[in-house]
Each structure stands twice: as C-alpha cells, then as structure tokens.
Amino acid sequence: MSPLETNLEFLRLSLPKTEKVEMEGFKILIDSGLKLIYDHSTSKPNNPLESDCAILFQMSLLKGLSLMELVGGINYANSSDSKIKLINIIDPFSVSTIVRGQFEAYCMFYNFLHQHTDQSQRDLLYNLWVIAGLNERQEFSYAAKSQLSKDKLIAERQRITLLIMEVKNSTIYKSNGGKSAKKIDNAIKNKKYRYYFENGELMDGYWGVLFKNSGVNNQSDLFKEIYPYLCSDTHPSQVSVFQFRDIFKKEEFRSRAMFGVIISKFIISFFIRDFCEYYPGAKTIFNGLPKLNQLLINVHNTTLRGNSYSIN
C-alpha cells in the first residue's frame, strides 16, 4: 500500500461512516494486539505480576473477538414453532457486559504497571489482588470433591498465609503511623483490591478513578460516566428492564451495540500502547506492524489521552 493509499484508508477507518467500516477498523486493532502477544510470548516475564498483566491483555483481546461475533448478528429459529424466529438480532446488553470486563481488566493493567513505578507499591497492590482472589476461591471449598481439588485448596490457603505475612512485613504496612495498616487489614478482611497510591498514601481505587488515572479525558462525552453506563446494562436493574423492553421495538439495539464496540476499540488501543511502553521489545514489534495499524492505534491514544501517549 502506497503512502497515499495508507493515508486515505486511515481517514476512512478513523472516521467510519458505517457499521461495516467500524468493524474493519476494530479487526485491525484485534489483529495488532494478537500479533504483539504472539511475537512477544517468547520473552520471559520478570515476575508473576508482569505475567498476569500480559494475560489481562490477552483476555481483553479474546473478549474483542467475542464482540466481533456478537455484533455480527444472531439468527434463531424455534424447532417447535416456525413462527418464532429472530433475524440478525444483536443483544447490546451482552455487548456491555463484555466491554465492562475489558474496562476493568485495563484499569488493573494500568494501575499495576504504569500508575506505580515504585516496586514495593506494585508488590503490595498485586499481593492484595492475589489474596482477594484466593480468598474468594476458598469460599467454594464445599464443592471440592476430589483429593486433587482439596489439596489445591490447602496449598492456596498456605499461599494466602504467606502473602499476608509478606504484606504485614512490608515497609508500607508499617508506615504512616498505622494508617496504612488499618486500610490494608480491612482490604484483606473484605477481599478488596482496588487501591492506588497518591503521594505515598494508599487510596481507594474506584473503577472510574483508576480509569481516569490512565490519562484518559474523563470529561469527554465518550467516557464521562461510562462505567455506570456499562453496569446499568449488566445488572438486572429496573432501568435495564424497561430499556430492554423498548430497544428492540425501535431498532435501537444496533446503534447501542456499536457504541459498545467504539468503547472497546479505544480500550484495546490503550492496552496496546501501554503494553508497548512497559514490555521490552514490544515497541519494536509494534513498529513492524503495517503503517495503517500504527496510525489507527496512535490516533486513538493521542485523541483521548494527549500527544505524549503516541507510541512512536
């Protein structure tokens, strides 16, 4: 593709006028992210945190692939009654559920790797995350029937104990006149893990705050109150019920689903940029992508995060 053709294609895909063009651009982002993951997979992570964050990225890309299938439309025919059928239906509420998962994964990814450069802070936040997850699993101990499952629960219980000891022996836990210790103890007790540090103080990290910390312009119409919006579609609230009741009558389900795709494409672009910034060698892989891919990913980041977030 010549430079002129690349620029024309970039304009077409960056300002999509149809759903088809929107999905063309979306696939380019998925292709780029999977290429990064695939080519970078031979690089050994320095620690479990880096390994888990790379998996958060992979999980979000797979959600993107699921999204592509979902917005392609569902056709259904009832085997008992031929009058009952659906033709090219999209469930925008399922779209929101997928995008919410991507949103949360990105918040954790950025909070671990970019919001904090102090390794002791990263370690503490990571340990709280692991402890919370393992403690949740302990609540399913009643379902462990095989000896293998029982042994795994015992091993995880031991790991929880060791991690709590590590947390309580940390400088952060012992600092701030006991203030940090109280908050950390509460986090362990209640299986909480969404925190960040601000001027050395451990702060509650609500999803909206963690997302804003990534440099995204939260005041833009696109991302203002986006997390509550995604939750309102995900939870069985009365609002979601009457929206579901009306949305198919007016054929608004398509535009609502595509709005979810737009949110997803930006989250994936943010993931790609931040992956390249943190993981050694990833930026070299990015620079080897087609120029069109690079332009699309960069424009999503610079438009919503500022020029300093360009990858190259």
C-alpha positions in Angstrom: 0.0 0.0 0.0 1.4 3.4 -1.0 1.7 6.3 1.5 -1.2 8.0 -0.3 -3.4 4.8 -0.1 -2.4 4.4 3.5 -3.5 7.9 4.4 -6.8 7.6 2.5 -7.5 4.3 4.2 -6.6 5.8 7.6 -9.1 8.6 7.0 -11.8 6.1 6.1 -11.3 3.9 9.1 -10.6 6.6 11.7 -13.9 8.4 10.8 -16.1 5.4 10.0 -19.5 6.2 8.4 -20.9 2.7 8.5 -21.0 -0.3 10.9 -19.1 -2.3 8.3 -16.2 0.2 8.3 -16.3 0.4 12.1 -15.8 -3.3 12.3 -13.0 -3.3 9.7 -11.1 -0.9 12.0 -11.9 -2.9 15.0 -10.4 -6.1 13.5 -7.2 -4.3 12.7 -6.9 -3.5 16.4 -7.5 -7.1 17.4 -5.0 -8.3 14.8 -2.4 -5.9 16.1 -2.9 -6.8 19.7 -2.7 -10.6 19.0 0.4 -10.0 16.8 2.0 -8.3 19.8 1.1 -11.0 22.2 2.2 -13.8 19.8 5.6 -12.3 18.9 6.3 -11.2 22.5 5.3 -14.6 24.0 8.9 -15.9 23.7 10.1 -13.1 26.1 10.2 -14.3 29.7 8.4 -12.0 32.2 10.5 -10.8 35.2 7.8 -11.7 37.8 4.3 -13.1 38.3 2.8 -9.5 38.1 4.2 -9.0 34.6 2.9 -12.4 33.5 -0.6 -11.8 34.9 -0.8 -8.4 33.3 0.1 -9.8 29.9 -2.8 -12.3 30.5 -5.2 -9.5 31.3 -4.3 -8.1 27.9 -4.9 -11.5 26.2 -8.3 -11.9 28.0 -9.4 -8.5 26.7 -8.4 -9.4 23.1 -10.4 -12.6 23.3 -13.3 -10.6 24.6 -12.8 -8.4 21.5 -13.1 -11.4 19.2 -16.3 -12.5 21.1 -17.6 -9.0 20.5 -17.0 -9.2 16.8 -19.0 -12.4 16.6 -21.8 -11.0 18.8 -22.3 -7.8 16.7 -22.4 -9.9 13.6 -26.0 -10.7 14.5 -27.8 -13.7 15.8 -30.2 -15.8 13.7 -32.6 -18.1 15.5 -35.4 -20.5 14.5 -37.5 -22.3 17.0 -37.6 -26.1 16.3 -41.2 -26.4 17.7 -42.8 -23.4 16.2 -41.6 -21.9 12.9 -43.3 -18.6 13.6 -40.8 -18.0 16.5 -37.6 -16.7 14.9 -35.0 -13.9 15.2 -33.2 -12.5 12.2 -29.9 -10.6 12.6 -30.5 -9.6 16.2 -27.8 -8.1 18.4 -28.0 -8.1 22.2 -26.5 -4.7 23.3 -26.7 -5.7 26.9 -24.3 -8.7 26.3 -22.0 -6.3 24.5 -21.9 -4.0 27.6 -21.1 -7.0 29.8 -18.1 -7.9 27.6 -16.9 -4.2 27.4 -17.2 -3.8 31.1 -14.9 -6.8 31.5 -12.4 -5.1 29.2 -12.7 -1.8 31.1 -11.9 -3.5 34.4 -9.0 -5.5 33.1 -7.5 -2.4 31.6 -7.9 -0.5 34.8 -6.0 -3.2 36.7 -3.3 -3.5 34.0 -2.6 0.3 34.0 -2.7 0.5 37.8 -0.2 -2.2 38.3 2.3 -1.3 35.6 2.0 2.4 34.8 0.4 4.2 37.7 3.1 3.0 40.0 6.8 2.8 39.4 7.8 2.0 43.0 8.2 -1.8 43.1 7.2 -2.0 46.8 3.9 -0.3 45.9 3.3 -2.6 42.9 4.1 -5.7 45.1 1.6 -4.6 47.8 -1.2 -3.9 45.3 -0.5 -7.2 43.5 -0.5 -9.2 46.7 -3.8 -7.7 47.8 -5.2 -8.7 44.4 -4.0 -12.2 44.7 -5.1 -12.6 48.3 -8.6 -11.3 47.5 -8.9 -13.8 44.6 -7.7 -16.8 46.5 -9.9 -16.0 49.5 -12.9 -15.9 47.1 -11.9 -19.4 45.9 -11.8 -20.6 49.5 -15.5 -20.0 49.8 -16.1 -22.8 47.3 -14.3 -25.4 49.4 -17.6 -27.2 49.9 -17.5 -28.1 46.2 -14.1 -29.7 46.4 -14.8 -33.5 46.0 -11.6 -34.9 44.5 -8.4 -35.2 46.5 -6.7 -33.0 43.9 -9.2 -30.2 44.5 -8.8 -30.5 48.2 -5.0 -30.4 48.0 -5.2 -27.3 45.8 -7.3 -25.5 48.4 -4.9 -26.4 51.1 -1.9 -25.1 49.0 -3.8 -21.9 48.2 -4.7 -21.4 51.9 -1.0 -21.7 52.7 -0.1 -19.2 50.0 -2.7 -16.8 51.4 -1.0 -17.0 54.8 2.5 -16.4 53.3 1.3 -13.5 51.3 -0.4 -11.9 54.3 2.9 -12.3 56.2 4.7 -10.6 53.3 2.2 -7.7 53.3 2.4 -7.2 57.0 6.2 -7.2 57.0 6.4 -4.6 54.2 7.6 -1.0 54.9 4.3 0.3 53.6 2.3 -1.6 56.1 4.4 -0.4 59.0 4.5 3.3 57.8 2.1 6.2 58.1 1.6 5.7 61.9 -0.6 2.6 61.4 -3.0 4.3 59.0 -1.9 2.1 56.1 -2.0 -1.0 58.2 -5.7 -0.4 59.1 -6.7 0.1 55.5 -4.7 -3.0 54.4 -6.2 -5.1 57.2 -9.6 -4.0 56.1 -8.8 -4.9 52.4 -7.6 -8.4 53.4 -10.7 -9.0 55.6 -13.2 -7.8 53.0 -11.4 -9.2 49.9 -10.8 -5.7 48.5 -8.0 -5.0 46.0 -8.8 -1.8 44.1 -6.3 0.7 45.5 -3.7 3.1 44.3 -1.1 5.3 45.8 -1.2 9.1 45.8 1.7 10.9 47.4 2.6 7.8 49.2 -0.9 7.3 50.7 -3.0 4.2 49.9 -6.2 5.4 48.3 -9.5 3.6 47.4 -9.4 2.9 43.7 -12.9 3.0 42.3 -13.1 1.9 38.7 -13.8 5.4 37.4 -10.8 6.8 39.3 -8.4 4.0 38.1 -9.5 4.7 34.5 -9.1 8.4 34.8 -5.6 7.8 36.2 -4.6 6.3 32.9 -4.6 9.8 31.3 -8.0 9.4 29.6 -10.0 12.6 29.3 -12.9 11.6 31.6 -14.8 14.8 30.7 -15.2 13.8 27.1 -18.7 12.9 26.1 -17.4 9.4 25.2 -16.1 8.4 28.6 -17.9 10.5 31.0 -19.7 8.2 33.4 -19.0 5.3 31.1 -18.6 2.7 33.9 -22.0 3.3 35.4 -23.5 3.1 31.9 -21.9 -0.3 31.4 -23.1 -1.5 34.8 -26.6 -0.4 34.2 -26.8 -2.7 31.2 -25.1 -5.6 33.1 -27.1 -5.6 36.3 -30.8 -6.6 36.3 -32.0 -3.2 37.3 -35.5 -1.9 36.5 -33.8 0.6 34.2 -32.2 -2.2 32.2 -35.6 -4.0 32.1 -37.5 -1.1 30.5 -34.7 -0.4 28.2 -34.7 -4.0 27.0 -38.5 -3.8 26.6 -38.3 -0.8 24.2 -35.0 -1.1 22.5 -36.0 -3.8 20.0 -39.2 -2.1 19.1 -37.3 1.0 17.9 -34.4 -1.0 16.4 -32.1 1.0 18.6 -30.2 -2.2 19.6 -27.8 -1.8 16.7 -26.6 1.7 17.5 -26.4 0.8 21.2 -24.3 -2.3 20.4 -22.0 -0.3 18.1 -21.5 2.3 20.9 -20.1 -0.6 22.9 -17.7 -1.5 20.1 -16.5 2.1 20.0 -15.7 2.0 23.7 -14.0 -1.4 23.2 -11.8 -0.2 20.4 -10.4 2.6 22.4 -9.7 0.4 25.4 -7.9 -2.1 23.2 -5.8 0.8 21.7 -4.9 2.0 25.2 -3.9 -1.6 26.1 -1.7 -1.8 23.1 0.1 1.5 23.8 0.6 0.6 27.4 1.8 -2.9 26.6 4.4 -1.4 24.2 5.6 1.1 26.8 6.2 -1.4 29.5 7.3 -4.7 28.0 10.8 -4.7 26.5 10.8 -5.4 22.7 7.1 -4.8 22.3 7.6 -1.4 20.7 9.9 -3.0 18.1 7.1 -5.4 17.2 4.6 -2.5 17.0 6.9 -0.6 14.7 6.9 -3.7 12.4 3.1 -3.6 12.0 1.5 -2.1 8.9 1.6 1.7 8.9 -2.1 1.8 8.8 -2.4 -0.2 12.1 0.1 2.1 13.8 -1.7 5.2 12.7 -5.1 4.0 14.0 -3.7 2.9 17.4 -1.8 6.1 17.8 -4.7 8.4 16.9 -7.0 6.7 19.4 -4.4 7.3 22.2 -3.4 10.8 21.2 -7.0 12.0 20.7 -8.2 10.8 24.1 -5.0 10.9 26.2 -2.8 13.5 24.6 0.1 13.6 22.2 2.5 12.2 24.8 0.7 8.8 24.5 1.8 8.2 20.9 3.8 5.0 20.7 6.2 6.3 18.1 
